[in-house]
Amino acid sequence: MTPITPCSVGFPKSQELRTKSFFPLHFLLMFFKKKEKQEHKILRQIVRTGDQLQPEYHRATPECPHPERWSMFDSMTAEAEVLEFIRTVVTTIKPELVVETGTFSGISTLWIAEGLKANGRGRVITCEFDPQVYENAKARIAASGLGNWIELRNESSLEMKVEGTIDLFFSDSDMPIREQEIRRFLPQMNPYGLILMHDASSHLKIVREAALKLEREGLISVVLLPTPRGLVVAQKREGRR
């Protein structure tokens, strides 16, 4: 099957800034503005240049000493090989319900949807917090011909309500909230389903440490795939036989 290559990819991840009340308001506004500016700068660049497959940018890590052997469209979208892996997971486990957090450009959503289309069943619910990034992803999904398989929402993953049992969960939103996402949706996870967490390299740390913490608590079983930016493949422990 020919991989999907949408007309543009790589809109950056949404920032869900949640801070303590004691931070000065002007500091929060300056910080959020800076982060938004970077997001939209990358978005404009991708709109201007389109798809450009290139060597992965991430630095070498002990688990992945040659990241240049992987490919990427940009620094925010998952590595091309990870996208292929996710689509293969979809066609392998045949999920009825997939939940993705952090839509950004929508490219990973489309690869998931392509897998669902190949299966002939299922749907993906995906959420994007940033309104501008959401609108851009919405337009691309509408033009993709895969909209029937996708439910795109403009909301926080920590507020999103999903009905039913989740067979595949792809956590790829703002890194500091990944642990909260897993804890929030874990009760709805199919014990035989899969949890994927992107950006789990030993260099990025925060997602990797969150996954291992959840494993130490006996909530999930974790496998760390040695990709450039790291990928957790996990499964809920409760309910397995």
C-alpha positions in Angstrom: 0.0 0.0 0.0 1.3 3.4 -1.0 2.0 5.6 2.1 0.0 8.8 2.5 1.9 11.9 1.8 -0.4 14.9 2.5 0.4 18.2 0.8 2.0 19.6 3.9 3.1 18.2 7.2 4.7 19.2 10.5 2.5 21.7 12.3 4.0 21.7 15.8 2.5 20.3 18.9 0.0 22.3 20.9 1.1 23.8 24.2 -1.3 23.2 27.1 0.3 25.6 29.6 -0.8 24.7 33.1 1.0 26.6 35.8 0.9 27.4 39.5 -0.9 30.6 40.5 2.3 32.1 42.0 4.0 32.6 38.7 3.9 36.3 37.6 1.2 36.9 35.0 3.5 38.8 32.7 6.0 35.9 32.7 3.3 33.5 31.8 2.1 35.7 28.9 5.6 36.2 27.6 6.4 32.4 27.8 3.1 31.4 26.1 3.6 34.0 23.4 7.1 32.8 22.7 5.9 29.2 22.4 3.0 30.1 20.1 5.3 32.1 17.9 7.6 29.1 17.4 4.7 26.8 16.7 3.3 29.2 14.1 6.7 29.9 12.6 7.1 26.1 11.9 3.6 26.0 10.5 4.3 28.8 8.1 7.6 27.1 7.0 5.8 23.8 6.3 3.1 25.6 4.3 5.7 27.4 2.3 8.0 24.4 1.6 5.6 21.5 1.6 6.7 17.9 2.2 10.5 17.5 2.5 11.6 14.1 3.6 15.0 14.5 5.2 17.4 12.8 7.7 16.2 12.8 11.3 17.4 15.7 13.3 17.6 14.3 16.8 20.9 13.8 18.5 22.4 10.4 19.0 21.5 8.5 22.1 22.9 5.4 23.7 19.9 3.4 22.5 19.9 5.0 19.0 23.5 6.0 18.0 22.7 6.6 14.3 19.5 8.8 14.1 20.5 9.9 10.6 19.4 6.5 9.4 15.8 7.5 10.1 13.8 10.0 8.1 11.5 12.9 9.1 9.3 15.5 7.5 10.0 18.0 10.2 11.0 18.2 13.9 7.5 18.0 15.3 6.0 15.2 13.2 6.9 11.7 14.2 9.7 10.0 12.3 8.5 8.6 8.9 9.4 5.1 10.1 7.3 5.6 13.3 4.4 6.6 11.1 4.8 3.4 9.1 4.9 1.5 12.4 1.8 3.1 13.7 -0.2 2.3 10.6 1.1 -1.3 10.7 -0.1 -1.5 14.3 -3.5 -0.4 13.2 -3.7 -3.0 10.4 -2.3 -5.7 12.8 -4.6 -5.3 15.9 -7.7 -4.0 14.0 -8.8 -1.4 16.6 -12.4 -0.3 16.8 -11.4 2.9 18.6 -8.1 4.8 18.4 -7.5 7.9 20.4 -4.7 10.3 19.5 -3.6 13.4 21.5 -1.8 16.2 19.7 -3.0 16.3 16.1 -0.7 19.1 15.0 -0.3 18.8 11.2 -2.6 15.8 11.1 -0.1 13.6 9.3 -0.1 10.8 11.9 -3.9 11.0 12.1 -4.0 10.3 8.3 -1.6 7.3 8.6 -3.9 5.9 11.4 -6.9 6.6 9.2 -5.3 4.8 6.2 -4.9 1.8 8.4 -8.5 1.9 9.5 -9.6 2.2 5.9 -7.5 -0.8 5.0 -9.3 -2.7 7.9 -12.7 -1.5 6.7 -13.7 -0.5 10.2 -12.9 1.6 13.2 -12.4 5.3 13.9 -9.8 7.7 15.3 -10.6 10.5 17.7 -7.8 13.1 17.7 -7.6 16.4 19.6 -5.6 19.6 19.0 -5.5 22.3 21.6 -4.2 25.2 19.5 -7.0 26.8 17.4 -4.8 27.8 14.5 -3.1 24.5 14.2 -6.5 22.8 14.6 -7.9 24.7 11.6 -5.0 23.8 9.4 -5.3 20.2 10.3 -9.0 20.3 9.8 -8.5 21.6 6.2 -6.0 18.9 5.4 -8.1 16.1 6.8 -11.1 17.4 4.8 -9.1 17.3 1.6 -7.6 13.9 2.3 -10.6 11.7 1.5 -10.2 10.0 4.9 -12.5 12.2 6.9 -15.1 9.4 7.4 -12.6 7.6 9.7 -11.5 10.7 11.7 -13.2 12.8 14.4 -11.0 15.9 15.0 -11.6 17.9 18.1 -10.3 21.4 19.2 -9.8 20.7 22.9 -7.4 19.7 25.6 -6.6 16.0 26.0 -7.1 16.5 29.7 -10.7 17.7 29.2 -11.7 15.5 26.2 -14.4 12.9 26.9 -14.3 9.7 25.0 -17.0 7.0 25.1 -16.2 3.4 24.8 -13.2 1.1 25.1 -10.0 2.4 23.6 -8.0 -0.2 21.6 -5.1 2.0 20.6 -3.9 5.2 22.4 -1.3 7.4 20.8 0.0 10.0 23.1 1.9 12.7 21.2 0.8 16.0 22.7 2.7 18.4 25.0 5.3 16.3 26.8 4.7 17.4 30.4 1.1 16.2 30.3 1.7 12.7 28.8 1.6 11.0 32.2 -1.7 12.7 33.1 -3.1 11.6 29.8 -2.3 8.0 30.4 -3.7 8.1 33.9 -6.9 9.7 32.6 -7.6 7.3 29.8 -6.1 4.1 31.3 -9.5 2.9 32.9 -10.9 2.9 29.3 -8.1 1.0 27.8 -8.7 -2.5 26.4 -6.3 -4.6 28.4 -5.3 -6.3 25.2 -4.9 -3.0 23.4 -1.8 -0.9 23.0 -0.5 2.5 24.3 2.0 4.3 22.3 4.0 7.3 23.7 6.2 9.3 21.3 9.2 11.4 22.3 10.5 8.8 24.8 14.2 8.9 24.2 16.8 9.0 27.0 17.7 12.5 25.9 14.1 13.9 26.1 13.6 12.0 29.4 10.3 13.3 30.6 8.1 10.9 28.6 10.4 8.0 29.2 10.5 8.6 32.9 6.7 9.0 33.0 6.2 5.6 31.3 8.7 3.9 33.6 7.1 5.5 36.6 3.7 4.1 35.6 5.3 0.7 35.1 6.8 0.8 38.6 3.4 1.5 40.0 2.1 -1.7 38.3 -0.2 0.2 35.9 1.4 -0.7 32.5 4.0 -2.9 31.0 6.6 -1.0 28.9 8.8 -1.7 25.9 11.2 1.1 24.9 11.8 1.1 21.1 15.2 2.6 20.1 14.0 5.1 17.6 15.7 8.6 17.4 13.1 10.4 19.5 12.0 7.2 21.3 8.7 5.3 21.3 7.0 3.6 24.2 4.9 0.6 23.4 2.9 -0.3 26.5 -0.1 -2.3 27.7 -2.4 -2.0 30.6 -1.8 -4.6 33.3 -5.2 -4.7 34.9 -7.6 -7.1 33.2 -5.1 -9.2 31.3 -5.4 -13.0 31.7 
